[in-house]
Amino acid sequence: MYTEAEGKCGSMVSKSKVDANNKWTNSNMKIINVKIRNEQAEEFKRLCELNGDTAYGVLKKAIEDYIEQNKPM
C-alpha cells in the first residue's frame, strides 16, 4: 500500500487510488470518540481478545444493533 512517509507503493496501489479512497472516507465516514476509565478499556480489550473479537467489530455491531432497535417505525 502507498505510504506517504515512504512515498512509494508496497502493494501496487497507486497514489491516486489512495487519494481517491481517502477523499471518499473523509466525505462518508465519521469517527466517534468515547472516554472510559483505563480499567474498563483494558478489560474490554482483554475480553475482546479472549473471545476472538476486535474492539472495532464489537462496537460497530453494538451501534448497528442500537440503531435497528431504536429507529422509528
C-alpha positions in Angstrom: 0.0 0.0 0.0 1.1 3.5 -0.6 2.6 5.3 2.4 3.3 9.0 2.4 6.3 8.5 4.7 8.0 6.2 2.3 6.5 7.8 -0.8 6.1 4.5 -2.6 3.6 1.7 -3.2 4.2 -1.6 -1.5 1.2 -3.5 -2.8 0.8 -1.9 -6.2 -1.8 0.6 -5.1 -1.4 3.9 -6.9 -1.2 7.2 -5.1 -4.2 8.4 -7.0 -6.2 5.4 -5.8 -5.1 6.0 -2.2 -6.1 9.7 -2.6 -9.5 8.8 -4.0 -10.1 6.3 -1.2 -9.1 8.9 1.4 -11.4 11.5 -0.2 -14.3 9.1 -0.1 -13.6 8.1 3.5 -13.4 11.8 4.6 -16.7 12.5 2.9 -18.6 9.4 4.0 -17.3 8.3 7.4 -17.2 9.7 10.9 -15.0 8.9 13.9 -16.8 8.6 17.2 -14.6 9.1 20.3 -15.5 7.8 23.8 -13.7 8.3 27.1 -13.8 5.5 29.5 -11.8 4.6 32.6 -8.5 2.9 32.0 -9.6 -0.2 33.8 -12.7 -0.5 31.6 -10.7 0.0 28.4 -8.1 -2.7 29.4 -10.8 -5.1 30.4 -12.7 -4.5 27.2 -9.6 -5.1 25.1 -8.7 -8.2 27.1 -12.2 -9.7 26.7 -12.3 -8.9 23.0 -9.0 -10.7 22.5 -10.1 -13.6 24.7 -13.3 -14.0 22.6 -11.5 -13.6 19.3 -13.2 -10.3 18.6 -11.9 -6.8 17.7 -12.9 -3.7 19.6 -13.9 -2.2 16.3 -16.2 -5.2 15.5 -17.9 -5.2 18.9 -18.5 -1.5 18.9 -19.7 -1.4 15.3 -22.2 -4.3 16.0 -23.4 -2.6 19.2 -24.1 0.6 17.2 -25.8 -1.2 14.4 -28.0 -3.1 16.9 -28.9 0.1 18.8 -29.9 1.8 15.6 -32.0 -1.1 14.5 -33.7 -1.5 17.8 -34.5 2.2 18.3 -35.3 3.7 14.9 -38.8 5.0 14.5 -41.3 2.7 12.8 
